[in-house]
Amino acid sequence: MSLRPIAIVTGAAKGIGKAICEKLVTDGYFVVAVDQDPDGEAGLINDLGKDCVEYANMSICMEQQVK
């Protein structure tokens, strides 16, 4: 059984974060995408596929949200 590597990307909904997600998925990673943008999930899932990305809508600065 072959396991895919997993990456966590913050600021993943757009810009550099989204580009990093795209590159990681292309390289065979499963990506946990984290962003405060509640609308970012649909774009990432549509672009990269739900089998490659899981989206977490939260702020990593808020300890209660990260737990």
VEXLUMMI-905234 format. One record per atom (N, C-alpha, C, O): residue number from 1; y, z, x; residue in one letter. Coordinates in pm, whole numbers, plus 50000, padded with zeros to 5 digits. Last residue first. Layout:
<pts>
 resi    c2    c3    c1 resn
  NUM     Y     Z     X    A
...
</pts>
This chain:
<pts>
 resi    c2    c3    c1 resn
   67 52385 51761 49241    K
   67 52263 51841 49232    K
   67 52161 51781 49140    K
   67 52053 51837 49122    K
   66 52612 51613 49203    V
   66 52516 51566 49302    V
   66 52382 51640 49289    V
   66 52277 51585 49324    V
   65 52777 51744 49027    Q
   65 52725 51614 48989    Q
   65 52612 51567 49081    Q
   65 52526 51490 49039    Q
   64 52852 51974 49166    Q
   64 52776 51988 49042    Q
   64 52713 51857 48999    Q
   64 52605 51857 48940    Q
   63 53012 51875 49377    E
   63 52879 51929 49404    E
   63 52792 51939 49279    E
   63 52671 51915 49285    E
   62 53192 51602 49401    M
   62 53172 51707 49302    M
   62 53028 51759 49315    M
   62 52933 51694 49269    M
   61 53193 51394 49571    C
   61 53281 51506 49606    C
   61 53262 51626 49511    C
   61 53310 51736 49539    C
   60 53050 51194 49463    I
   60 52980 51275 49562    I
   60 53065 51392 49610    I
   60 53016 51479 49682    I
   59 53059 51135 49125    S
   59 53142 51154 49243    S
   59 53068 51242 49342    S
   59 53027 51353 49308    S
   58 52855 50893 48947    M
   58 52900 51028 48983    M
   58 52995 51024 49101    M
   58 53008 50921 49169    M
   57 52611 50718 48829    N
   57 52753 50728 48803    N
   57 52797 50870 48829    N
   57 52779 50958 48745    N
   56 52375 50549 48998    A
   56 52412 50686 48964    A
   56 52564 50692 48950    A
   56 52637 50673 49047    A
   55 52131 50298 48960    Y
   55 52273 50332 48964    Y
   55 52295 50477 48922    Y
   55 52238 50522 48822    Y
   54 51893 50137 49152    E
   54 51914 50243 49052    E
   54 52057 50289 49069    E
   54 52101 50317 49181    E
   53 51753 49819 49223    V
   53 51869 49909 49226    V
   53 51858 50014 49117    V
   53 51818 49985 49004    V
   52 51536 49656 49188    C
   52 51588 49672 49324    C
   52 51695 49779 49337    C
   52 51724 49826 49447    C
   51 51476 49622 48929    D
   51 51363 49660 49015    D
   51 51407 49683 49159    D
   51 51326 49724 49243    D
   50 51705 49530 48815    K
   50 51674 49673 48796    K
   50 51553 49717 48878    K
   50 51531 49837 48895    K
   49 51917 49315 49005    G
   49 51791 49341 48935    G
   49 51756 49488 48930    G
   49 51773 49561 49028    G
   48 52161 49222 49101    L
   48 52054 49253 49196    L
   48 51918 49281 49132    L
   48 51815 49270 49198    L
   47 52334 49156 48887    D
   47 52336 49077 49010    D
   47 52211 49098 49095    D
   47 52161 49003 49155    D
   46 52276 49346 48687    N
   46 52271 49203 48656    N
   46 52260 49119 48782    N
   46 52184 49021 48785    N
   45 52320 49582 48832    I
   45 52187 49555 48776    I
   45 52173 49406 48745    I
   45 52069 49347 48773    I
   44 52596 49554 48893    L
   44 52494 49563 48998    L
   44 52355 49530 48947    L
   44 52281 49456 49012    L
   43 52711 49542 48632    G
   43 52730 49436 48730    G
   43 52625 49437 48839    G
   43 52570 49332 48874    G
   42 52634 49788 48516    A
   42 52594 49660 48457    A
   42 52604 49546 48556    A
   42 52515 49462 48564    A
   41 52759 49982 48687    E
   41 52614 49971 48673    E
   41 52571 49834 48622    E
   41 52482 49772 48679    E
   40 53035 49988 48662    G
   40 52974 49925 48779    G
   40 52826 49901 48766    G
   40 52772 49809 48827    G
   39 53147 50133 48464    D
   39 53119 49993 48433    D
   39 53048 49922 48549    D
   39 53006 49807 48534    D
   38 53205 50379 48573    P
   38 53100 50373 48472    P
   38 53061 50229 48436    P
   38 52952 50207 48382    P
   37 53260 50450 48900    D
   37 53293 50348 48800    D
   37 53180 50336 48697    D
   37 53072 50288 48730    D
   36 53177 50608 49103    Q
   36 53244 50674 48991    Q
   36 53275 50578 48877    Q
   36 53313 50622 48768    Q
   35 52849 50546 49241    D
   35 52991 50514 49225    D
   35 53046 50590 49105    D
   35 52971 50631 49016    D
   34 52563 50456 49420    V
   34 52642 50566 49366    V
   34 52788 50523 49358    V
   34 52844 50471 49454    V
   33 52245 50320 49418    A
   33 52387 50289 49422    A
   33 52465 50399 49351    A
   33 52437 50431 49236    A
   32 51974 50303 49595    V
   32 52032 50397 49501    V
   32 52183 50382 49517    V
   32 52241 50424 49617    V
   31 51771 50023 49652    V
   31 51902 50085 49672    V
   31 51934 50182 49558    V
   31 51922 50148 49441    V
   30 51507 49919 49848    F
   30 51542 49967 49715    F
   30 51668 50048 49733    F
   30 51673 50135 49820    F
   29 51518 49640 50080    Y
   29 51537 49780 50044    Y
   29 51545 49800 49893    Y
   29 51584 49709 49820    Y
   28 51509 49376 50172    G
   28 51388 49438 50120    G
   28 51398 49585 50082    G
   28 51296 49649 50056    G
   27 51736 49241 50238    D
   27 51651 49285 50349    D
   27 51529 49364 50303    D
   27 51453 49414 50386    D
   26 51855 49217 49991    T
   26 51807 49096 50057    T
   26 51711 49130 50171    T
   26 51616 49056 50196    T
   25 51933 49483 49963    V
   25 51831 49428 49873    V
   25 51772 49301 49933    V
   25 51651 49281 49927    V
   24 52129 49493 50167    L
   24 52010 49578 50175    L
   24 51899 49526 50085    L
   24 51783 49524 50125    L
   23 52319 49309 50068    K
   23 52252 49285 50197    K
   23 52123 49367 50207    K
   23 52021 49316 50251    K
   22 52400 49438 49830    E
   22 52343 49303 49827    E
   22 52264 49274 49955    E
   22 52153 49220 49948    E
   21 52508 49678 49932    C
   21 52392 49679 49841    C
   21 52323 49545 49841    C
   21 52201 49538 49850    C
   20 52725 49571 50074    I
   20 52618 49643 50147    I
   20 52492 49649 50061    I
   20 52382 49628 50111    I
   19 52875 49474 49862    A
   19 52823 49380 49963    A
   19 52711 49444 50044    A
   19 52613 49377 50078    A
   18 52942 49714 49738    K
   18 52857 49618 49667    K
   18 52796 49518 49764    K
   18 52679 49481 49751    K
   17 53105 49825 49941    G
   17 52985 49894 49895    G
   17 52889 49800 49823    G
   17 52768 49806 49845    G
   16 53317 49641 49957    I
   16 53226 49657 50070    I
   16 53096 49724 50026    I
   16 52988 49685 50070    I
   15 53343 49566 49608    G
   15 53393 49556 49745    G
   15 53285 49568 49850    G
   15 53176 49512 49837    G
   14 53172 49792 49382    K
   14 53250 49673 49417    K
   14 53287 49674 49565    K
   14 53264 49772 49636    K
   13 52994 50003 49351    A
   13 53022 49917 49236    A
   13 53096 49789 49273    A
   13 53084 49688 49203    A
   12 52946 50189 49556    A
   12 52860 50071 49545    A
   12 52899 49971 49437    A
   12 52842 49862 49433    A
   11 53018 50426 49677    G
   11 53120 50325 49654    G
   11 53058 50190 49627    G
   11 53110 50087 49671    G
   10 52720 50470 49874    T
   10 52829 50524 49793    T
   10 52939 50418 49783    T
   10 52951 50332 49869    T
    9 52380 50413 49878    V
    9 52510 50353 49910    V
    9 52614 50414 49817    V
    9 52599 50409 49695    V
    8 52076 50479 50021    I
    8 52175 50532 49928    I
    8 52310 50477 49971    I
    8 52350 50492 50087    I
    7 51764 50306 50045    A
    7 51899 50332 50097    A
    7 51986 50389 49986    A
    7 51971 50351 49869    A
    6 51424 50293 50134    I
    6 51524 50329 50034    I
    6 51656 50357 50103    I
    6 51661 50424 50207    I
    5 51164 50055 50203    P
    5 51260 50156 50246    P
    5 51365 50175 50136    P
    5 51390 50086 50055    P
    4 50864 50025 50013    R
    4 50994 49971 50052    R
    4 51081 50084 50104    R
    4 51074 50197 50054    R
    3 50526 50050 50116    L
    3 50641 50111 50052    L
    3 50770 50047 50103    L
    3 50783 50018 50221    L
    2 50216 49912 50057    S
    2 50339 49900 50135    S
    2 50455 49958 50056    S
    2 50478 49920 49942    S
    1 49882 50000 50084    M
    1 50000 50000 50000    M
    1 50124 50000 50088    M
    1 50136 50079 50182    M
</pts>
